Amino acid sequence: MAPTREFQIGPVRIGGQAPLMMIAGPCVIESEKHAGFIAGQLRQLSQELELPLVFKASFDKANRSSVKSYRGPGLKEGLRILGAIKRATGLPVLTDVHEVAQVEAAAEVCDVLQVPAFLCRQTDLLVAVGRSGRAVNVKKGQFLSPWEMGNVVEKVAGTGNERILVTERGTTFGYQNLVVDMRSLAILNRLGYPVIFDATHSVQLPGGEHHRSGGQPEFIEPLARAAAAVGVDGIFVEVHENPPTALSDGTNALPLNQFRPLAMKLMRLAQLVRAWSGT
């Protein structure tokens, strides 16, 4: 794929000729202790592997399948925890925002504001995150074709903010199933902004367990390897030390002890692809 726009997210370079980076962390903040533990483990791994890494966690999961599902600690407490993690680890931090009213507070703490896939066409939200001055990660809706993301990106870039990431997370394929079309990564690359592949939400089975989503985590690695071979700028994975006990999206999370071997494979693949492409 062609080199994309290159920029910094804290100490992390992304796009252009930068090495593969990863966005990783738990789906939702379960507690300060738990989020801090995951962040500490990821920081250690990123240092050992010399892997550029952005920590992610959500203060609220506003689109859970059931009203009874755990959503997170909320905006104020969640941002306090993310701020503490950022100071303790030095890692850049990413979190979701779901409405315009959350953007200003989140931008004061986080390095990247993420627009969830279901909200990727919400103009007011896209404009607000663009104007925040923070880097913006927009997830491609499960209902959109990759070429339709051009309109989405224009809404953010129209604010003057061109620190934009575009994330592929699978496309609806019948009921309660997603499919990844690797051509999508090459099409998104034509927009000129860094392309991220979400390897864990792409194996989700939306609503597959009635009151919550199911997943097929055995396909995380093969899909991530395929995306790295295509030449994406980054890989997104949600991790948990014990996925069956996770309070959100545990059925499609990567076990923390599998992060190192997967990251090592992806880094080697990415280096090979970049050498072949001359970037």
Number of C-alpha atoms within 10 A of each C-alpha: 17 14 21 20 19 18 18 12 18 14 12 17 17 25 24 17 15 19 19 26 26 25 21 25 28 28 26 25 28 20 14 16 11 14 22 19 14 20 26 17 15 24 21 12 16 19 11 10 13 11 19 22 27 26 30 28 27 25 25 21 22 16 12 17 16 13 10 9 15 15 20 21 19 13 16 12 15 23 23 15 21 28 17 15 22 19 10 13 17 14 24 24 26 26 26 25 26 19 15 14 11 16 20 15 14 27 21 12 21 22 22 28 26 27 26 21 18 15 17 21 21 15 12 13 22 26 20 19 29 25 19 19 18 23 24 27 25 27 24 26 23 19 12 16 13 22 13 13 21 14 11 20 23 15 20 24 18 13 16 13 18 20 22 25 23 29 27 28 25 28 20 18 12 8 10 16 18 20 16 19 13 15 12 16 22 18 17 25 23 16 18 18 23 25 30 30 29 25 28 29 25 27 25 27 21 19 17 15 13 11 14 17 20 20 25 15 19 13 15 22 20 12 19 25 20 15 28 25 17 17 25 28 29 28 25 24 24 26 26 25 19 13 19 14 11 17 16 23 24 25 22 27 30 26 16 18 13 13 18 15 10 16 22 13 14 24 20 14 20 24 17 15 18 19 10 9 12 9 14
